[in-house]
Amino acid sequence: MSASRQVLIAILLALGIVWSNGALAAQSAPGSSLAQTPPMGWNSWNKFACNVSEQLIRQAADAMVSSGMQAAGYQYVNIDDCWQVSRDAQGTIVADAARFPSGIKALADYVHGKGLKLGVYTDAGTLTCEKRPGSLGHELQDAKTYAAWGVDYVKIDWCHAEGLDPEVQYTKFRDALAQAGRPIVFSICNWGVKAPWTWGPATGNLWRTTGDINDTWDRMSVIGFSQNGLEKFAGPGHWNDPDMLEVGNGGMKPDEYRVHMALWALLAAPLLSGNDLRNMTSETKKMLTNSEVIAVDQDAKGVQGHRVWDEGPLEIWAKSLADGSSAVGLFNRGESELKITLDFKTLGINGRAKLRDLWQHKDVGVAEDSYTAAVPKHGVVLLKVSK
Ligand code: GAL
């Protein structure tokens, strides 16, 4: 590097600006040291929609601890839409007193007391999607209120934002959160409008890439398998978000939920469970807390996986890991069991490779050149492959 370029970089660093992903990213972006791995937690929306209350949130926090979810890495307890009802005479946002009689600060204290973190939700427009007050014109005021309450995560939606530019509006929040002075994970939720992956890394910690998920195989698989190509925008502190988990909500078969979980892990997606943590079957709990699957998502290298092979309804996705190995998903989107062959050359391996089944925590053995597995309908075999 030339001396003059070194001087220029030193000046930029001194000004608090660094190069990131080819774009100028403000070092002061909220949470520049947050979300070094994809955020893990729970969010009320997928299961409870507007039916939120402080009792539900406390019970979710309790269950996150007692179920083993916290020990598996889940940390954020996030209230989605409908906690807010109005603004007071000073313009401060007001929580629904019937549903949150103790207020959000007390709830944050409770959640923190369990070693967990609290998230809230707002909207960049005039109203939230459920027509509660939005944050337009109140960005700094709201950021300061959240910081004063002890909030650790904020998801900001994009309803009732007609005529607004998402990059401009979300940048206002980034700066407001920085000014509020508390480390708060910033989740951009504008459903992929105006390619948030191009400006998101300089703005927030995660950004939704699609419209809403629902608890069906069709919607989940369309969203998950459409993420290919976005991997270059993700990395520590800034993640693509293909939406929250539906695992355990009842609309998919166990194999389909395993596809959901494995694909999200390979995508280095945020893992925000969206089920009722108080009433989980042991199968759901096992899926959500599988340590070797979670380790793929949370790998320190922070690489988002991508598709390395496909043929009809069969797809192979791979994610390179910090220890030099690869996590590999053999996915069958078809309607009957099919065999899938992984050619090790697609991973840059010539000859022998060691294989481990991550769902089952079992070494499969060593194979030469390729490995073939029978994969159930709407199913996945998730492997760790190393030289
Ligand atoms: C949608 C958002 C959902 C949920 C919902 C709340 O726009 O994508 O995840 O937050 O609003 O009304």
Boltz pocket constraint, residues with backbone or C-beta under 6 A from the ligand:
constraints:
  - pocket:
      binder: B
      contacts: [[A, 45], [A, 80], [A, 81], [A, 128], [A, 129], [A, 130], [A, 157], [A, 158], [A, 159], [A, 189], [A, 211], [A, 212]]
      max_distance: 6.0
